[in-house]
Amino acid sequence: MAPSSKIDRQWSALTPPLSEWILDAISAMGFTKTTPVQQATIPMFMGNKDVVVEAVTGSGKTLAFLIPVVERLLRLETPTKKHHVGAIIISPTRELATQIHSVLISLLKFHAPSAAVINTVDQDEDSDMADADAPPPPTFPPGTLKIVPQLLLGGNVTPAQDLSAFLKQSPNVLIGTPGRLLSLLASPHVHCPQSSFDALVLDEADRLLDLGFKEDLQKILGRLPKQRRTGLFSASVSEAVDQLIRVGLRYPVRIAVKVKARATENGKPDESGKIEDKRTPASLQMAYLIVPASHRLPAIQKLLTSLQPRPQKAILYLATCYSVDYFQHILPHLFDGYTVVPLHGKQPDKVRRKNFTKFVDSMMPSLLLTTDVAARGLDIPTVDLVLQLDPPSDPKTFIHRCGRAGRAGRKGLAVTFLTPGREEDYIEFLRVRQTPITPLTTPSITTTSIDADAMTSKIRSVVRADRALYDKAQRGFVSSIRAYSKHTASSIFRVLDLQWEDLANAWGLLRLPAMPELKKFTGDRSLGLAIDFDALAYKDKTREKQRLAELNAEKGAEEGEKPRGGKKREAPAWSQKTEQRATKEVRRDKKQKKREAERVSKLSEEERKKEEELRGMIEKVRRKVAEEEEFEGFSD
Ligand SMILES: Nc1ncnc2c1ncn2[C@@H]1O[C@H](COP(=O)(O)OP(=O)(O)OP(=O)(O)O)[C@@H](O)[C@H]1O
């Protein structure tokens, strides 16, 4: 692409020219000029080209596909027939689909015939709220072209309700997550013939082309005409290029909008002034801090108080849903003045929606505590700080997570925490992938072991007040170690290198859990703490009563087993039982492995190879399924 300075970036200069109402809508949104990706994509996608678009996060890709989709459907000679679909936009998460839908609605407010239909639908939905004195909606002659969108998400709405809304409103643009879109398209009442269907858009295309969505996506494609226009959009689409054939793109135009930046060497700006391509926005400062795990929360505490202006909205990424479920109870005690809002894929639909809205609408300084479920596409312009406590297991996700800040030219900061040693290799790993990160110097954050110890004590005092938090801590810790062991960059993130005691202190654990990863651990699992776990009580009275009853019953049973006249055998603590179970599991595992090794030794070379191949395939699927868990509930 030619440098944007030589291009007339006025919306009115685009060819083919945009409709007057679109220009009005964009002007009302306050966008005086096109962004480079809009400048390059809109003319191509409005023509008859398939496009594969890669542009940095927050660069305006949503309008780059919505404007062409809408313009083309409104330039047809006749309106899309009843119950026929003209365009489909697929997104990997519900939140993103909802966001695309609302951008489309704000555009269509400026197109009178479409706005009239949308208003009628809204009034039907809120019939109790309908204003009897409101003027009747304007009417348009039959045959007037209009856009009627439908949002398909799953969650509380059943597929039957989706179909009923489709039959009633006859939408011509569908926006949704793959599963729910497929359910609707499977109905014989929904038609996508060659004569009506115009365009398919895959937003976050590389994510949609991943194994987890493959089946649904192929079934959707099977229901669409081959002669159509297709657009693939993402900030990291290039990895998906070899899969384009699967989505039926023929000779697509590739549009890549990258950013030029000063080269870096070992995480420091290169002195020679060399310029290189970057896959992240220029307005986003990508920094790292190398500190032991137990210094991370003290560092975040200092960062939140020393950044000027004070971050109003920040996102803190953790590796798993269970980690979020634990830290949501801890962080409010640590970060004064911040409302902590948890969001993850295992929350019930209603809670997730409520929490997301709470974060977006909050007028107070807020911290969204989340997983990769909120890594892609979400546009919350006031987010100015992204913190990654654990780098994501998929390196592609890294740029999407960071890209929640520094959007549309606004200043943003993304800080990634790495521990000293092998994890520092991640800096070079990212540089090779055109995602350079540099040390955080402004503000300069230093933490001492006194800070770290004070933080650990504070977390422990919170945990000791409620046994439920102890349970959550153990579960969250185990899940985060499992996630760490599944890192794609497995030579950098090795469980073998973890500093267990320091990590346990970082979490404020009361002891290290029994887990196979700690089989060879020779340190002190009690972390130097003398805790009577039998006395550690649940805050919830009913739960505590039940625990005590179980504990007493167990003690009674142990009493019964006591040898006559012998010494009373000490009953294992309730909390020790899980550890005993884990040890048994490890033993069972060992036996199974031995038996398996004996069986394999009797196989022929060919049989062994076949088995290995099969095992490889199963492992690949297993990994993907584990990854999908994070998206559970978000993507159907
Ligand atoms: N021409 C423009 N001028 C200024 N701001 C714009 C323009 N077009 C879009 N924006 C704003 O830029 C922000 C980011 O846009 P959008 O969400 O489409 O980015 P994206 O490229 O899809 O990002 P991601 O890769 O993270 O999904 C939005 O708040 C949007 O309103």
The ligand as an SDF file (V2000), in Angstrom:
LIG
                    3D

 31 33  0  0  0  0  0  0  0  0999 V2000
  -12.3670    6.2980   10.3670 N   0  0  0  0  0  0  0  0  0  0  0  0
  -12.3030    6.2450   11.6740 C   0  0  0  0  0  0  0  0  0  0  0  0
  -11.7900    7.2780   12.3710 N   0  0  0  0  0  0  0  0  0  0  0  0
  -11.6970    7.2420   13.7320 C   0  0  0  0  0  0  0  0  0  0  0  0
  -12.1090    6.2090   14.4710 N   0  0  0  0  0  0  0  0  0  0  0  0
  -12.6340    5.1430   13.8320 C   0  0  0  0  0  0  0  0  0  0  0  0
  -12.7680    5.1080   12.4100 C   0  0  0  0  0  0  0  0  0  0  0  0
  -13.3230    3.9270   12.0630 N   0  0  0  0  0  0  0  0  0  0  0  0
  -13.5510    3.2500   13.2200 C   0  0  0  0  0  0  0  0  0  0  0  0
  -13.1460    3.9740   14.2710 N   0  0  0  0  0  0  0  0  0  0  0  0
  -13.1930    3.5870   15.7090 C   0  0  0  0  0  0  0  0  0  0  0  0
  -12.0520    2.7770   15.9610 O   0  0  0  0  0  0  0  0  0  0  0  0
  -12.3330    1.8390   16.9930 C   0  0  0  0  0  0  0  0  0  0  0  0
  -11.8410    0.4570   16.5880 C   0  0  0  0  0  0  0  0  0  0  0  0
  -12.5850   -0.0240   15.5060 O   0  0  0  0  0  0  0  0  0  0  0  0
  -12.8750   -1.5770   15.2830 P   0  0  0  0  0  0  0  0  0  0  0  0
  -13.4760   -2.1510   16.5190 O   0  0  0  0  0  0  0  0  0  0  0  0
  -13.5960   -1.7180   14.0210 O   0  0  0  0  0  0  0  0  0  0  0  0
  -11.3700   -2.1100   15.1730 O   0  0  0  0  0  0  0  0  0  0  0  0
  -10.8190   -3.5030   14.6360 P   0  0  0  0  0  0  0  0  0  0  0  0
   -9.7960   -3.1970   13.6120 O   0  0  0  0  0  0  0  0  0  0  0  0
  -11.9570   -4.3870   14.2430 O   0  0  0  0  0  0  0  0  0  0  0  0
  -10.0970   -4.0550   15.9510 O   0  0  0  0  0  0  0  0  0  0  0  0
   -9.8270   -5.5930   16.4340 P   0  0  0  0  0  0  0  0  0  0  0  0
   -8.7870   -6.1790   15.5450 O   0  0  0  0  0  0  0  0  0  0  0  0
   -9.3580   -5.4320   17.8330 O   0  0  0  0  0  0  0  0  0  0  0  0
  -11.1420   -6.2980   16.3190 O   0  0  0  0  0  0  0  0  0  0  0  0
  -13.8200    1.8990   17.2410 C   0  0  0  0  0  0  0  0  0  0  0  0
  -14.0620    2.5810   18.4500 O   0  0  0  0  0  0  0  0  0  0  0  0
  -14.3550    2.6880   16.0650 C   0  0  0  0  0  0  0  0  0  0  0  0
  -15.4980    3.4070   16.4160 O   0  0  0  0  0  0  0  0  0  0  0  0
  1  2  1  0
  2  3  1  0
  2  7  2  0
  3  4  2  0
  4  5  1  0
  5  6  2  0
  6  7  1  0
  6 10  1  0
  7  8  1  0
  8  9  2  0
  9 10  1  0
 10 11  1  0
 11 12  1  0
 11 30  1  0
 12 13  1  0
 13 14  1  0
 13 28  1  0
 14 15  1  0
 15 16  1  0
 16 17  2  0
 16 18  1  0
 16 19  1  0
 19 20  1  0
 20 21  2  0
 20 22  1  0
 20 23  1  0
 23 24  1  0
 24 25  2  0
 24 26  1  0
 24 27  1  0
 28 29  1  0
 28 30  1  0
 30 31  1  0
M  END
$$$$
